[in-house]
Amino acid sequence: RLNADNARFLLLAVLIVLYMLCGAAVFSAIELPTEREAKERWEQRLENFTRRHNLSRAELRHFLREYEEASVAGIRVDDIRPRWDFTGAFYFVGTVVSTIGFGMTTPATVGGKIFLIFYGLIGCAGTILFFNLFLERLITVIAYVMKSCHERQLRRKGVLPHNGRRGSGTSEADSLVGWKPSVYYVMLILCVASLIISCCASAMYTPIEGWSYFDSLYFCFVAFSTIGFGDLVSSQNIKYESQGLYRFGNFVFILMGVCCIYSLFNVISIVIKQSINWILKKLACKCCHRCQRRLFRSRRNVVMPGNVRSRRNISVETDVVNESDTDGRRLSGEMISMKDFLASNKVSLAIMQKQLSETANAYPRQMSSNLKQNGFSGGVGALAIMNNRLAETSGDR
């Protein structure tokens, strides 16, 4: 039977595939009619152009293919800045290491392509490390601020003394040591921060680039999320008013936006993980009830010596002991010797002592809570950072 991690992985894969299928259906229904209309208009223009200038369709298509090759090399009809001067190359490497990859500038030489492979390998890894460190410090700051607000609320309610000394609220003060903010509060804060940065950046792009405000918001999401389609790219004109200031502002907004959206994606991934754990928990509860009913039906007529079957609260360890050879004979109704009976009782007493000791030390409860929190074995990278600094359920405050 698959373990819990494999079940979560398979469920997440199925949900992602279904999500992609739904997205493909929606985009196809929205964009396909517009694409067909544009294709019809373009075919009509080609037909009119060939008739007007007495050109064959093959010659015109050959000319358009040559222009497409020139466009890939950075040649446009309108005047734009050189793609491979120092500032253009710096903008390009910024899109490489940030994994945005707009696609409007690409290396055309073999040497440039080979260098890009090794340069991007190290640069992308270093930038991901930077994003993880930024995320760690951002969550630390947010947790510190929210903890301070939480302590202030407790002082207003009189649970904590105003002078910081422990009084009647010692248990509440002790609980603040391991206090963590709710993941939903952190997600709300990051959403607001990302929205503010996007709105401010769009207000800058709209008059300078000549885009509509909606197109500017669209560019901000595509760039900040490192999707990078390349249909809209900032800072590509040959000259701007206050060009140096605009390019600096463009760099700052893209850097802040990518960091905030990256952090927001990791928080949303934790929420998705909680949803998957909730679904699997519901499915497991139904399966457990069915298995218990089958087990009860299969064992209700079994003859067992003594009062072993009268105990209802049997741990997993006890069930493992009952699967021994001696207890196999007991479950089948076969008579056992006095030696086997005493040996099984000694094992049961040892397990009972162990359970009482663990219950007194609250060890099993701690282990179960840790297992509940680490739904994906603690996570990897940024997800592990989020798990270490955020509460796993909305009930944690």
Secondary structure, 3 states (H helix, E strand, C coil): CCCHHHHHHHHHHHHHHHHHHHHHHHHHHHHHHHHHHHHHHHHHHHHHHHHHHCCCHHHHHHHHHHHHHHHHCCCCCCCECCCCCHHHHHHHHHHHHCCCCCCCCCCCCHHHHHHHHHHHHHHHHHHHHHHHHHHHHHHHHHHHHHHHHHHHHHHHHCCCCCCCCCCCCHHHHHHCCCCCCEHHHHHHHHHHHHHHHHHHHHHHHHHHHCCCHHHHHHHHHHHHCCCCCCCCCCCCECCCCCHHHHHHHHHHHHHHHHHHHHHHHHHHHHHHHHHHHHHHHHHHHHHHHHHHHHHHHHHCCCCCCCCHHHCCCCCHHHHHHHCCHHHHHHHCCCCCCHHHHHHHHHHHHHHHHHHHHHHHCCHHHHHHHHHHHCCCCCCCCHHHHHHHHCECCCCCC
